[in-house]
Amino acid sequence: MSFFMNSAANQTVNMQNMAMAEQELEMVSDLFNRIVSSCHQKCIPKTYIEGDLNKGEAVCIDRCVSKFFEVNKSVGTKLQQMSGAGLPM
């Protein structure tokens, strides 16, 4: 017996949850695109010499992505603190 037979007929989609999921997907996609753009610009030369990343480029990308996430986390924490304290952002 299928799991979808009963649940699909009886369940309605919560539009608020769908909107939140879409917004979260947009935010994650935007973050990914900014990381790719920024780290590519900083770590990969404009003219490709090889088809694969060399060790220096790979290390640069690893560090760049790590720093990007650290800064993103720090900014998010600071914004939450400011919003919790009632300070203007």
Biopython code that builds the backbone (N, CA, C, O; Angstrom):
import numpy as np
from Bio.PDB.StructureBuilder import StructureBuilder

atoms = [
    (1, "MET", "N", (0.839, -1.179, 0.000)),
    (1, "MET", "CA", (0.000, 0.000, 0.000)),
    (1, "MET", "C", (0.886, 1.244, 0.000)),
    (1, "MET", "O", (1.908, 1.279, 0.684)),
    (2, "SER", "N", (0.514, 2.219, -0.731)),
    (2, "SER", "CA", (1.302, 3.422, -0.887)),
    (2, "SER", "C", (1.105, 4.370, 0.290)),
    (2, "SER", "O", (0.014, 4.476, 0.850)),
    (3, "PHE", "N", (2.173, 5.047, 0.647)),
    (3, "PHE", "CA", (2.098, 6.063, 1.696)),
    (3, "PHE", "C", (1.352, 7.297, 1.213)),
    (3, "PHE", "O", (0.813, 8.052, 2.022)),
    (4, "PHE", "N", (1.316, 7.504, -0.077)),
    (4, "PHE", "CA", (0.759, 8.724, -0.637)),
    (4, "PHE", "C", (-0.754, 8.693, -0.805)),
    (4, "PHE", "O", (-1.365, 9.748, -0.979)),
    (5, "MET", "N", (-1.362, 7.548, -0.761)),
    (5, "MET", "CA", (-2.799, 7.465, -1.015)),
    (5, "MET", "C", (-3.603, 8.243, 0.028)),
    (5, "MET", "O", (-4.451, 9.056, -0.339)),
    (6, "ASN", "N", (-3.359, 8.018, 1.289)),
    (6, "ASN", "CA", (-4.120, 8.695, 2.336)),
    (6, "ASN", "C", (-3.601, 10.103, 2.602)),
    (6, "ASN", "O", (-4.387, 11.039, 2.748)),
    (7, "SER", "N", (-2.314, 10.254, 2.663)),
    (7, "SER", "CA", (-1.762, 11.552, 3.038)),
    (7, "SER", "C", (-1.999, 12.609, 1.961)),
    (7, "SER", "O", (-2.233, 13.770, 2.297)),
    (8, "ALA", "N", (-1.947, 12.254, 0.710)),
    (8, "ALA", "CA", (-2.141, 13.233, -0.353)),
    (8, "ALA", "C", (-3.580, 13.728, -0.387)),
    (8, "ALA", "O", (-3.819, 14.899, -0.681)),
    (9, "ALA", "N", (-4.521, 12.879, -0.099)),
    (9, "ALA", "CA", (-5.927, 13.276, -0.135)),
    (9, "ALA", "C", (-6.307, 14.112, 1.073)),
    (9, "ALA", "O", (-7.171, 14.984, 0.972)),
    (10, "ASN", "N", (-5.676, 13.863, 2.218)),
    (10, "ASN", "CA", (-6.075, 14.523, 3.459)),
    (10, "ASN", "C", (-5.201, 15.706, 3.850)),
    (10, "ASN", "O", (-5.574, 16.469, 4.741)),
    (11, "GLN", "N", (-4.074, 15.874, 3.224)),
    (11, "GLN", "CA", (-3.132, 16.908, 3.638)),
    (11, "GLN", "C", (-3.204, 18.108, 2.689)),
    (11, "GLN", "O", (-3.239, 17.951, 1.469)),
    (12, "THR", "N", (-3.226, 19.303, 3.274)),
    (12, "THR", "CA", (-3.154, 20.521, 2.475)),
    (12, "THR", "C", (-1.793, 21.151, 2.673)),
    (12, "THR", "O", (-1.161, 20.969, 3.713)),
    (13, "VAL", "N", (-1.349, 21.879, 1.694)),
    (13, "VAL", "CA", (-0.055, 22.528, 1.761)),
    (13, "VAL", "C", (-0.198, 23.817, 2.549)),
    (13, "VAL", "O", (-1.064, 24.642, 2.258)),
    (14, "ASN", "N", (0.645, 23.983, 3.535)),
    (14, "ASN", "CA", (0.665, 25.209, 4.318)),
    (14, "ASN", "C", (1.434, 26.256, 3.518)),
    (14, "ASN", "O", (2.643, 26.127, 3.326)),
    (15, "MET", "N", (0.751, 27.271, 3.059)),
    (15, "MET", "CA", (1.351, 28.279, 2.185)),
    (15, "MET", "C", (2.446, 29.066, 2.906)),
    (15, "MET", "O", (3.427, 29.469, 2.281)),
    (16, "GLN", "N", (2.291, 29.287, 4.205)),
    (16, "GLN", "CA", (3.308, 30.008, 4.951)),
    (16, "GLN", "C", (4.606, 29.198, 4.999)),
    (16, "GLN", "O", (5.694, 29.750, 4.834)),
    (17, "ASN", "N", (4.487, 27.893, 5.223)),
    (17, "ASN", "CA", (5.675, 27.038, 5.229)),
    (17, "ASN", "C", (6.328, 27.000, 3.854)),
    (17, "ASN", "O", (7.555, 26.995, 3.748)),
    (18, "MET", "N", (5.522, 26.972, 2.810)),
    (18, "MET", "CA", (6.074, 26.980, 1.444)),
    (18, "MET", "C", (6.830, 28.277, 1.176)),
    (18, "MET", "O", (7.915, 28.252, 0.595)),
    (19, "ALA", "N", (6.269, 29.404, 1.593)),
    (19, "ALA", "CA", (6.923, 30.694, 1.386)),
    (19, "ALA", "C", (8.240, 30.756, 2.158)),
    (19, "ALA", "O", (9.235, 31.272, 1.649)),
    (20, "MET", "N", (8.248, 30.234, 3.376)),
    (20, "MET", "CA", (9.476, 30.222, 4.169)),
    (20, "MET", "C", (10.530, 29.319, 3.531)),
    (20, "MET", "O", (11.712, 29.662, 3.514)),
    (21, "ALA", "N", (10.111, 28.177, 3.012)),
    (21, "ALA", "CA", (11.043, 27.260, 2.359)),
    (21, "ALA", "C", (11.622, 27.891, 1.093)),
    (21, "ALA", "O", (12.814, 27.751, 0.820)),
    (22, "GLU", "N", (10.796, 28.575, 0.330)),
    (22, "GLU", "CA", (11.270, 29.250, -0.884)),
    (22, "GLU", "C", (12.254, 30.355, -0.532)),
    (22, "GLU", "O", (13.274, 30.514, -1.202)),
    (23, "GLN", "N", (11.957, 31.121, 0.517)),
    (23, "GLN", "CA", (12.852, 32.197, 0.938)),
    (23, "GLN", "C", (14.189, 31.627, 1.416)),
    (23, "GLN", "O", (15.243, 32.183, 1.108)),
    (24, "GLU", "N", (14.153, 30.528, 2.161)),
    (24, "GLU", "CA", (15.384, 29.902, 2.629)),
    (24, "GLU", "C", (16.211, 29.379, 1.456)),
    (24, "GLU", "O", (17.434, 29.520, 1.447)),
    (25, "LEU", "N", (15.552, 28.779, 0.473)),
    (25, "LEU", "CA", (16.254, 28.296, -0.712)),
    (25, "LEU", "C", (16.920, 29.448, -1.456)),
    (25, "LEU", "O", (18.055, 29.317, -1.914)),
    (26, "GLU", "N", (16.223, 30.573, -1.580)),
    (26, "GLU", "CA", (16.803, 31.750, -2.234)),
    (26, "GLU", "C", (18.018, 32.258, -1.474)),
    (26, "GLU", "O", (19.020, 32.636, -2.081)),
    (27, "MET", "N", (17.932, 32.269, -0.140)),
    (27, "MET", "CA", (19.053, 32.749, 0.672)),
    (27, "MET", "C", (20.262, 31.828, 0.536)),
    (27, "MET", "O", (21.391, 32.305, 0.414)),
    (28, "VAL", "N", (20.040, 30.527, 0.556)),
    (28, "VAL", "CA", (21.139, 29.565, 0.420)),
    (28, "VAL", "C", (21.751, 29.663, -0.977)),
    (28, "VAL", "O", (22.973, 29.613, -1.122)),
    (29, "SER", "N", (20.924, 29.801, -1.990)),
    (29, "SER", "CA", (21.427, 29.938, -3.367)),
    (29, "SER", "C", (22.242, 31.214, -3.522)),
    (29, "SER", "O", (23.287, 31.214, -4.172)),
    (30, "ASP", "N", (21.760, 32.307, -2.922)),
    (30, "ASP", "CA", (22.484, 33.569, -2.976)),
    (30, "ASP", "C", (23.831, 33.451, -2.269)),
    (30, "ASP", "O", (24.843, 33.923, -2.784)),
    (31, "LEU", "N", (23.851, 32.826, -1.098)),
    (31, "LEU", "CA", (25.102, 32.629, -0.363)),
    (31, "LEU", "C", (26.079, 31.806, -1.202)),
    (31, "LEU", "O", (27.249, 32.167, -1.331)),
    (32, "PHE", "N", (25.602, 30.711, -1.765)),
    (32, "PHE", "CA", (26.456, 29.862, -2.604)),
    (32, "PHE", "C", (27.025, 30.652, -3.775)),
    (32, "PHE", "O", (28.222, 30.567, -4.052)),
    (33, "ASN", "N", (26.190, 31.416, -4.461)),
    (33, "ASN", "CA", (26.649, 32.185, -5.621)),
    (33, "ASN", "C", (27.673, 33.248, -5.227)),
    (33, "ASN", "O", (28.630, 33.491, -5.963)),
    (34, "ARG", "N", (27.476, 33.888, -4.060)),
    (34, "ARG", "CA", (28.449, 34.886, -3.608)),
    (34, "ARG", "C", (29.777, 34.235, -3.256)),
    (34, "ARG", "O", (30.836, 34.783, -3.561)),
    (35, "ILE", "N", (29.732, 33.069, -2.616)),
    (35, "ILE", "CA", (30.968, 32.350, -2.285)),
    (35, "ILE", "C", (31.712, 31.964, -3.557)),
    (35, "ILE", "O", (32.916, 32.196, -3.670)),
    (36, "VAL", "N", (31.005, 31.383, -4.502)),
    (36, "VAL", "CA", (31.640, 30.954, -5.755)),
    (36, "VAL", "C", (32.269, 32.148, -6.463)),
    (36, "VAL", "O", (33.419, 32.078, -6.897)),
    (37, "SER", "N", (31.529, 33.231, -6.580)),
    (37, "SER", "CA", (32.031, 34.405, -7.286)),
    (37, "SER", "C", (33.251, 34.997, -6.589)),
    (37, "SER", "O", (34.267, 35.266, -7.230)),
    (38, "SER", "N", (33.151, 35.199, -5.287)),
    (38, "SER", "CA", (34.229, 35.827, -4.532)),
    (38, "SER", "C", (35.487, 34.964, -4.518)),
    (38, "SER", "O", (36.581, 35.452, -4.804)),
    (39, "CYS", "N", (35.332, 33.685, -4.185)),
    (39, "CYS", "CA", (36.501, 32.812, -4.087)),
    (39, "CYS", "C", (37.108, 32.508, -5.447)),
    (39, "CYS", "O", (38.323, 32.347, -5.560)),
    (40, "HIS", "N", (36.283, 32.429, -6.473)),
    (40, "HIS", "CA", (36.816, 32.219, -7.827)),
    (40, "HIS", "C", (37.654, 33.414, -8.237)),
    (40, "HIS", "O", (38.740, 33.258, -8.794)),
    (41, "GLN", "N", (37.155, 34.597, -7.963)),
    (41, "GLN", "CA", (37.870, 35.822, -8.329)),
    (41, "GLN", "C", (39.199, 35.928, -7.579)),
    (41, "GLN", "O", (40.194, 36.373, -8.151)),
    (42, "LYS", "N", (39.226, 35.526, -6.312)),
    (42, "LYS", "CA", (40.426, 35.660, -5.497)),
    (42, "LYS", "C", (41.447, 34.553, -5.734)),
    (42, "LYS", "O", (42.648, 34.785, -5.593)),
    (43, "CYS", "N", (40.995, 33.359, -6.090)),
    (43, "CYS", "CA", (41.887, 32.195, -6.076)),
    (43, "CYS", "C", (42.244, 31.619, -7.446)),
    (43, "CYS", "O", (43.232, 30.896, -7.571)),
    (44, "ILE", "N", (41.473, 31.921, -8.449)),
    (44, "ILE", "CA", (41.693, 31.318, -9.767)),
    (44, "ILE", "C", (42.156, 32.401, -10.738)),
    (44, "ILE", "O", (41.492, 33.428, -10.875)),
    (45, "PRO", "N", (43.279, 32.187, -11.408)),
    (45, "PRO", "CA", (43.739, 33.187, -12.375)),
    (45, "PRO", "C", (42.748, 33.363, -13.527)),
    (45, "PRO", "O", (41.970, 32.463, -13.844)),
    (46, "LYS", "N", (42.796, 34.515, -14.129)),
    (46, "LYS", "CA", (41.873, 34.834, -15.233)),
    (46, "LYS", "C", (42.071, 33.919, -16.437)),
    (46, "LYS", "O", (41.109, 33.559, -17.115)),
    (47, "THR", "N", (43.303, 33.550, -16.696)),
    (47, "THR", "CA", (43.576, 32.634, -17.802)),
    (47, "THR", "C", (43.897, 31.263, -17.219)),
    (47, "THR", "O", (44.810, 31.117, -16.406)),
    (48, "TYR", "N", (43.145, 30.280, -17.640)),
    (48, "TYR", "CA", (43.338, 28.928, -17.141)),
    (48, "TYR", "C", (44.548, 28.305, -17.809)),
    (48, "TYR", "O", (44.677, 28.316, -19.033)),
    (49, "ILE", "N", (45.437, 27.757, -16.981)),
    (49, "ILE", "CA", (46.621, 27.082, -17.503)),
    (49, "ILE", "C", (46.374, 25.576, -17.558)),
    (49, "ILE", "O", (46.788, 24.893, -18.496)),
    (50, "GLU", "N", (45.687, 25.077, -16.525)),
    (50, "GLU", "CA", (45.413, 23.649, -16.421)),
    (50, "GLU", "C", (43.908, 23.431, -16.306)),
    (50, "GLU", "O", (43.164, 24.345, -15.948)),
    (51, "GLY", "N", (43.474, 22.230, -16.608)),
    (51, "GLY", "CA", (42.061, 21.896, -16.487)),
    (51, "GLY", "C", (41.617, 21.686, -15.055)),
    (51, "GLY", "O", (40.460, 21.933, -14.717)),
    (52, "ASP", "N", (42.537, 21.229, -14.205)),
    (52, "ASP", "CA", (42.223, 20.972, -12.802)),
    (52, "ASP", "C", (42.844, 22.050, -11.924)),
    (52, "ASP", "O", (43.770, 22.754, -12.327)),
    (53, "LEU", "N", (42.303, 22.156, -10.706)),
    (53, "LEU", "CA", (42.906, 23.081, -9.749)),
    (53, "LEU", "C", (44.257, 22.560, -9.316)),
    (53, "LEU", "O", (44.432, 21.358, -9.114)),
    (54, "ASN", "N", (45.221, 23.470, -9.170)),
    (54, "ASN", "CA", (46.484, 23.042, -8.592)),
    (54, "ASN", "C", (46.371, 23.139, -7.070)),
    (54, "ASN", "O", (45.364, 23.619, -6.550)),
    (55, "LYS", "N", (47.393, 22.688, -6.367)),
    (55, "LYS", "CA", (47.323, 22.630, -4.903)),
    (55, "LYS", "C", (47.126, 24.015, -4.286)),
    (55, "LYS", "O", (46.342, 24.168, -3.349)),
    (56, "GLY", "N", (47.822, 25.014, -4.798)),
    (56, "GLY", "CA", (47.699, 26.377, -4.269)),
    (56, "GLY", "C", (46.290, 26.934, -4.445)),
    (56, "GLY", "O", (45.758, 27.577, -3.540)),
    (57, "GLU", "N", (45.695, 26.693, -5.589)),
    (57, "GLU", "CA", (44.322, 27.164, -5.835)),
    (57, "GLU", "C", (43.329, 26.456, -4.923)),
    (57, "GLU", "O", (42.414, 27.082, -4.388)),
    (58, "ALA", "N", (43.511, 25.141, -4.746)),
    (58, "ALA", "CA", (42.605, 24.379, -3.885)),
    (58, "ALA", "C", (42.692, 24.850, -2.436)),
    (58, "ALA", "O", (41.668, 24.996, -1.768)),
    (59, "VAL", "N", (43.908, 25.087, -1.949)),
    (59, "VAL", "CA", (44.089, 25.580, -0.582)),
    (59, "VAL", "C", (43.469, 26.970, -0.436)),
    (59, "VAL", "O", (42.813, 27.259, 0.565)),
    (60, "CYS", "N", (43.676, 27.820, -1.425)),
    (60, "CYS", "CA", (43.099, 29.167, -1.404)),
    (60, "CYS", "C", (41.576, 29.107, -1.339)),
    (60, "CYS", "O", (40.959, 29.845, -0.571)),
    (61, "ILE", "N", (40.976, 28.246, -2.125)),
    (61, "ILE", "CA", (39.519, 28.114, -2.133)),
    (61, "ILE", "C", (39.016, 27.595, -0.790)),
    (61, "ILE", "O", (38.020, 28.090, -0.262)),
    (62, "ASP", "N", (39.705, 26.595, -0.239)),
    (62, "ASP", "CA", (39.311, 26.071, 1.076)),
    (62, "ASP", "C", (39.327, 27.167, 2.134)),
    (62, "ASP", "O", (38.385, 27.300, 2.915)),
    (63, "ARG", "N", (40.394, 27.944, 2.157)),
    (63, "ARG", "CA", (40.505, 29.030, 3.142)),
    (63, "ARG", "C", (39.461, 30.112, 2.892)),
    (63, "ARG", "O", (38.861, 30.634, 3.831)),
    (64, "CYS", "N", (39.253, 30.441, 1.639)),
    (64, "CYS", "CA", (38.284, 31.480, 1.284)),
    (64, "CYS", "C", (36.876, 31.095, 1.734)),
    (64, "CYS", "O", (36.168, 31.900, 2.339)),
    (65, "VAL", "N", (36.478, 29.872, 1.439)),
    (65, "VAL", "CA", (35.143, 29.406, 1.826)),
    (65, "VAL", "C", (35.016, 29.373, 3.344)),
    (65, "VAL", "O", (33.985, 29.768, 3.891)),
    (66, "SER", "N", (36.052, 28.908, 4.023)),
    (66, "SER", "CA", (36.037, 28.855, 5.483)),
    (66, "SER", "C", (35.883, 30.251, 6.079)),
    (66, "SER", "O", (35.073, 30.454, 6.983)),
    (67, "LYS", "N", (36.646, 31.199, 5.583)),
    (67, "LYS", "CA", (36.548, 32.583, 6.076)),
    (67, "LYS", "C", (35.174, 33.172, 5.770)),
    (67, "LYS", "O", (34.603, 33.884, 6.596)),
    (68, "PHE", "N", (34.654, 32.881, 4.606)),
    (68, "PHE", "CA", (33.340, 33.403, 4.220)),
    (68, "PHE", "C", (32.283, 32.931, 5.224)),
    (68, "PHE", "O", (31.454, 33.721, 5.676)),
    (69, "PHE", "N", (32.317, 31.620, 5.574)),
    (69, "PHE", "CA", (31.349, 31.086, 6.528)),
    (69, "PHE", "C", (31.565, 31.651, 7.931)),
    (69, "PHE", "O", (30.595, 31.926, 8.637)),
    (70, "GLU", "N", (32.823, 31.829, 8.346)),
    (70, "GLU", "CA", (33.101, 32.408, 9.663)),
    (70, "GLU", "C", (32.534, 33.820, 9.766)),
    (70, "GLU", "O", (31.885, 34.162, 10.755)),
    (71, "VAL", "N", (32.776, 34.631, 8.753)),
    (71, "VAL", "CA", (32.272, 36.009, 8.757)),
    (71, "VAL", "C", (30.750, 36.013, 8.709)),
    (71, "VAL", "O", (30.114, 36.785, 9.426)),
    (72, "ASN", "N", (30.163, 35.170, 7.881)),
    (72, "ASN", "CA", (28.708, 35.091, 7.784)),
    (72, "ASN", "C", (28.103, 34.712, 9.132)),
    (72, "ASN", "O", (27.095, 35.285, 9.544)),
    (73, "LYS", "N", (28.709, 33.758, 9.812)),
    (73, "LYS", "CA", (28.239, 33.330, 11.136)),
    (73, "LYS", "C", (28.374, 34.467, 12.149)),
    (73, "LYS", "O", (27.454, 34.711, 12.931)),
    (74, "SER", "N", (29.511, 35.162, 12.141)),
    (74, "SER", "CA", (29.735, 36.270, 13.076)),
    (74, "SER", "C", (28.737, 37.397, 12.862)),
    (74, "SER", "O", (28.197, 37.946, 13.822)),
    (75, "VAL", "N", (28.497, 37.737, 11.618)),
    (75, "VAL", "CA", (27.540, 38.806, 11.312)),
    (75, "VAL", "C", (26.135, 38.392, 11.744)),
    (75, "VAL", "O", (25.406, 39.199, 12.320)),
    (76, "GLY", "N", (25.748, 37.153, 11.475)),
    (76, "GLY", "CA", (24.433, 36.670, 11.891)),
    (76, "GLY", "C", (24.266, 36.705, 13.399)),
    (76, "GLY", "O", (23.216, 37.107, 13.899)),
    (77, "THR", "N", (25.297, 36.286, 14.130)),
    (77, "THR", "CA", (25.250, 36.309, 15.595)),
    (77, "THR", "C", (25.113, 37.740, 16.103)),
    (77, "THR", "O", (24.311, 38.013, 16.996)),
    (78, "LYS", "N", (25.893, 38.645, 15.536)),
    (78, "LYS", "CA", (25.841, 40.057, 15.953)),
    (78, "LYS", "C", (24.463, 40.657, 15.670)),
    (78, "LYS", "O", (23.927, 41.389, 16.501)),
    (79, "LEU", "N", (23.892, 40.355, 14.515)),
    (79, "LEU", "CA", (22.563, 40.874, 14.190)),
    (79, "LEU", "C", (21.510, 40.330, 15.150)),
    (79, "LEU", "O", (20.597, 41.058, 15.541)),
    (80, "GLN", "N", (21.625, 39.064, 15.532)),
    (80, "GLN", "CA", (20.681, 38.493, 16.496)),
    (80, "GLN", "C", (20.814, 39.159, 17.861)),
    (80, "GLN", "O", (19.816, 39.425, 18.531)),
    (81, "GLN", "N", (22.058, 39.428, 18.269)),
    (81, "GLN", "CA", (22.277, 40.105, 19.543)),
    (81, "GLN", "C", (21.682, 41.507, 19.531)),
    (81, "GLN", "O", (21.039, 41.929, 20.492)),
    (82, "MET", "N", (21.904, 42.226, 18.427)),
    (82, "MET", "CA", (21.376, 43.581, 18.312)),
    (82, "MET", "C", (19.851, 43.581, 18.297)),
    (82, "MET", "O", (19.220, 44.439, 18.915)),
    (83, "SER", "N", (19.265, 42.629, 17.599)),
    (83, "SER", "CA", (17.820, 42.570, 17.524)),
    (83, "SER", "C", (17.227, 42.151, 18.865)),
    (83, "SER", "O", (16.156, 42.633, 19.232)),
    (84, "GLY", "N", (17.896, 41.265, 19.606)),
    (84, "GLY", "CA", (17.431, 40.848, 20.916)),
    (84, "GLY", "C", (17.526, 41.944, 21.954)),
    (84, "GLY", "O", (16.720, 42.002, 22.883)),
    (85, "ALA", "N", (18.534, 42.837, 21.795)),
    (85, "ALA", "CA", (18.707, 43.937, 22.733)),
    (85, "ALA", "C", (17.866, 45.156, 22.355)),
    (85, "ALA", "O", (17.853, 46.151, 23.079)),
    (86, "GLY", "N", (17.182, 45.079, 21.249)),
    (86, "GLY", "CA", (16.348, 46.199, 20.799)),
    (86, "GLY", "C", (17.127, 47.332, 20.190)),
    (86, "GLY", "O", (16.613, 48.444, 20.073)),
    (87, "LEU", "N", (18.362, 47.075, 19.796)),
    (87, "LEU", "CA", (19.184, 48.115, 19.164)),
    (87, "LEU", "C", (18.825, 48.243, 17.698)),
    (87, "LEU", "O", (18.478, 47.254, 17.052)),
    (88, "PRO", "N", (18.908, 49.463, 17.163)),
    (88, "PRO", "CA", (18.639, 49.619, 15.726)),
    (88, "PRO", "C", (19.749, 48.980, 14.915)),
    (88, "PRO", "O", (20.915, 49.018, 15.306)),
    (89, "MET", "N", (19.378, 48.383, 13.766)),
    (89, "MET", "CA", (20.373, 47.723, 12.916)),
    (89, "MET", "C", (20.796, 48.602, 11.800)),
    (89, "MET", "O", (21.629, 48.208, 10.985)),
]
sb = StructureBuilder()
sb.init_structure("model")
sb.init_model(0)
sb.init_chain("A")
sb.init_seg("    ")
for serial, (resi, resn, name, xyz) in enumerate(atoms, 1):
    if name == "N":
        sb.init_residue(resn, " ", resi, " ")
    sb.init_atom(name, np.array(xyz, "f"), 0.0, 1.0, " ", f" {name:<3s}", serial, name[0])
structure = sb.get_structure()
